[in-house]
Amino acid sequence: MEKLLTQSKPLQENGFIRFDLKQMWSYPTLGEELSQLQQAFADLPPDPYAPNHTRFRRYSRAIILPWDGSFCWLPNHIREDGVEVCEYFQGTFNAEHVDTYRAFAPLSEATKANPLLHNIILHDYEQTFWEARDLVMPIHVGVHLVNFLVKPGEEAFASPNHIHQDGEPFTFAHLITYRNVKGGLNAIAHPDCTGKQLDEVPEHLVHTRFTLTEPLDSYGVCDRMVSHYVSPVTCGPNGSIAERGMLLIDYTPTVIAIT
């Protein structure tokens, strides 16, 4: 293996990190930018691949140039019917969509221009670590806005709905909206737990359990080092709707591999 170009980081040492961006950052427009990002979650279309109408989603792609740290959004795919979409592919890592592309509505231009979103994308990238060959080509960035909206008697769940790995080397998750939620427990576990339900694995293989409850409460994982899970969301006792909106960001090298 080539020598890593970065010094050892918490994510590299443990395979996962927890952090709270609201405690780390304080600048005059933070509240306004967060509010704008939260409003974007109110405009998410239904996830066309969700088995019910409780999951809403947009997805866009970008690149970071490692040699100068610059960042830009990639264009959308225009289908034959003229609709703009952004495609997402996980190969065999999602048993619910094996070797198939999923096409989602892209982020709005206003959301793409949100300074807080830019700051989060670049902050998360700084936590990652790479081999030398990875850093002579762009790093692909996948940006997902995923919102669970649940009425009494309903349940919303992630895809796949078990302990899993994503296939991308690094994934970060940031809570953006949260109200009246029951459930949404996160767990980080040993990679051998992949494909199982949380109650099926020995406790010593579960590294940590936690629940995100405040906007910008966050975590990140190195995919090859750990697996992860979030439990389904149902309504709490304080209203008719439960909402849990997550900003998910993944990072993948674009090194050419011919097989």
Residue, then its C-alpha position, 0 to 999 in steps of 0.5 A: m500500500e502506498k504511504l498516506l499523504t495525510q497524518s493520522k486522523p481520528l477517523q483513520e484511527n477508529g473508523f468513525i467520528r462524532f462531532d457537532l458543527k454548531q459547537m465548532w462553528s460560530y459566524p454571523t450568517l450560520g443561523e440563516e444558512l441553516s434555516q435555508l438548508q432546513q427549508a430545502f428539506a420541505d421541498l423534497p420530492p418523494d423517493p421513487y424507490a421507497p416502498n411507502h410515502t414516508r421517505f423524500r429525497r434529492y441527490s446531486r454530485a460534485i467533485i473536489l480537486p485534491w491538489d488545490g481544494s477547489f469544489c464544483w458541482l457536476p451537471n445533471h443527467i437529462r433523460e429522453d423525456g427531458v427530465e433532469v435527474c442525478e443517478y446513484f449507483q452502489g453496485t452490490f452494496n445495497a441488496e434492495h437495488v443490486d447493480t441498478y442505477r437509481a435516479f433522483a431529483p437533483l438539488s436545487e440551484a439555491t441549495k447548491a449555492n448555500p454557503l453552509l452546505h459548501n462548508i460542510i462538504l469541505h469540512d468532511y473532506e478534510q477528515t478523510f484520508w487517501e493513498a497517494r494515487d487517489l489524490v492525483m485525480p478528482i474526488h467524487v462527492g455524492v450529496h443526499l438530502v433525505n427526509f423521513l416524514v411520518k404520520p401516526g401509524e406509519e414507519a420510515f426506514a433507511s435503504p437498506n434497512h439493516i446494518h450495512q456498508d455503503g461502498e463509498p470509502f467515506t460517508f458523513a451524516h448531518l442532522i438538519t431537521y428533527r421533530n417529534v421523532k421516536g426511533g432513529l437510533n444510530a449504531i456503528a459496528h464491526p464490518d462482519c455485522t453487515g447484512k444483519q439486524l442490530d439485535e442479531v449481533p453480539e454486543h462486543l461487535v457494536h462500537t457505539r450507539f447514539t441518537l442525533t437530536e440537534p441540527l448539525d449533530s454529525y458523524g462520519v464512517c470509513d466504510r472498510m473499517v466499520s458498518h453502520y445502521v439507523s433504526p426506523v422512525t415513527c411518531g413521538p407523542n408531541g404531534s401528528i408528524a415526525e420529521r428527521g432530515m439528514l444531509l448525507i455526503d459520500y466521498t469516492p476516488t476517481v482513480i481509473a481501474i480497468t478490470 
